[in-house]
Amino acid sequence: MLHLLWLIPALPFAGAFVLIVFGPRLPKRAVAIIGPGVIAVAGVITILIAISFLRTPPPNHAYTQELWTWFDVGGFHPHIGLYLDALSLLMTLVVTFVGFLIHWYSTEFMDGDEGYSRFFAYMNLFVAAMLMLLLGDNLLLLFLGWEGVGLCSYLLIGFWYQDWANCVAARKAFIVTRVGDVAMTLGLLLLFTHLGTLDIQDLMHRALTQWPVGSSLAVWAGFLLLGGAVGKSAQLPLQTWLPDAMAGPTPTSALIHAATMVTAGVYLIARTHVLFSLAPAAQTAVAVVGIATLILAGFAALTQWDLKRILAYSTVSQIGYMFLALGVGAWSAALFHFMTHAFFKALLFLGAGIVINACHHEHSIFKMGGLRKQLPVAFWTFLIAGCSLAGLPLITAGFYSKGLIIYESRAAANGSTTLWTLAVIGVLLTSLYTFRMIFVTFFGEPKTHVEHKPGYSMKIPCIVLAVLSVIGGFVETPRFLGDAHFFTDFLHTTLPAVIPGSAGMSELGSELWVTLAFVVGLVVSYYLYMVNPALVEAITAPALSKALHRFWFSDWGMDWLYDHLFVRPVVWFAHVDRRDFIDGFYNGCAALSRGIYRGLRTTETGRVRWYAAGIVFGSIVFVAIVLLV
Amino acid sequence: MFALGLTGLLVRRNLMLMLMSIEVMLNAAGLAFVVAGARWMQPDGQIMFIFILSSAAAEVAVGLALVLQLYHHHKSLDADAISEMRG
């Protein structure tokens, strides 16, 4: 079964190819079958491979499929090869499964859009690139997929390109992630020049034997790879592109900017975890970046009025949790949260898509309200996903994954009380903004008339994801609650277990604090938005809190800062420098050929006899040259 | 004889006469081949002449068809009057 591995990225790629070449000429039904169909087949193959992988594990719990040599230059010959182990298998399962559900949902969501086949072509290409990223056996192939998903993200954010704002958002996403990619490229070059290979397994092995713990090279490599991860996963200080990326169609936001692509950074760090273990400074930086991002993005999410922007900031904040887990060395906890987050965040976006579609493309939550009765399926699934995001204790998946991360942030050897405290405050913020969003959108007085009710293709994916948002957490439960650890067992062949430190707190205690934070957030937002809305006005009225609100609303002024620090100087310089000598050279070439053209066009008289005379004269000159010289 | 044809091509304005001048030039070249063949006792010269003859026949067919079309359009065979393609 395992030899079918190459089909998993190849099928979506073939789908994208067919849709790009023949898409506009195909009937819409065919597009709606090909687009989700290839993902479904890839998903089925993934499941079959997963079953055979679990039943008869390949030697060393990893399977390599070498397809061909990419190129061979100066002793550097990267393969096009696929590498399957527990980590990439898990990610592949989630990507194909959630990807398929979102494709299915899109067949109805994008109905009536003139770019129907273009949309599915981009989506298939995205899934193909993402699978390449996950399954690539060397860092160069991973980088190919990495850039591929970046490209698709750019194309899909600017999908409705007639609107200038969407193009600006797409450009911003592309350029900001490029900043991270430069760091990552430098990291790859550093690894290759010092270790002589980019094959991930070889690389990790050589790093382990050649570099001592804490050596400066390992730290540099770790920081550079972290730079790439920070760009792609929208962490501090490169998080500014993700909220703007919500300009794309909502299924895109669900697939790319919530469930899969933005977790590529998490995957990269988990994949190269050996390197980060060798560089404690870089690993601490991962944890610090994660905790800072999750707090800042939580505050920013509290002040947004755009439904999708709230979800975007919440994504940034949840990926912050994953980075925190990676930073303290709780590798499988990070992947656990990745999985549950993929389920509930994709669902939240799909629900938001239904709501926005129903309300005449209105994004502001304060212009919605009372949608509970009119969109029951959207309401219930959204509520389940929201509870999972906020971490409703005992039932939801989010509680288990987040609780594990928070516990490890103190109990692991790299953990500390500060990290733990901030992470619990993060739970409070999450609960606060999640229920603010739910209460304002679905409860209260109806403010709009619902015109577009979702059909089955939109409802069923939501329901499936809602079920997964609940049961997805039972694969890994705390010791005092059944002590299931299927997930860690599955991943331990690839990712090492947590190194326990001197835990200052029991698992039960930590979970109780998380529960307390959740309940406080729920009660406060219930009081503020359901019982006594006037109090919100009273809180935001004074000048100080108004300023703070504005500050948080603008994402801590990061956009303003970058605009003044980087964008404006560059634009100014480009404006000043537009008549430099390079332009002069090209303009000179153009002027020269224009002059020659003016001279030569006078000979073009249209008189046949002149042409004949020209031929005669030319022949005489030519013969004369041959004879005389 | 070649020069005669060339001069005819350059000074004549009637397309029919220009075509005839080209024929004269082709025949001049053919004659040169035949003479050269006779001088060195080689059959190649005559073979080349047959070649020239056949290509001349094809050329005349195409040329006359074009002249016919031009006459239909412009009601004239004056090469200078039909100078439409100015740069």
Interface residues (C-beta under 8 A of the other chain):
Chain A: L600 R601 T602 T603 E604 T605 G606 R607 V608 R609 A612 A613 V616
Chain B: L6 L9 L10 R13 M18 A79 D80 S83 E84 M85 R86 G87
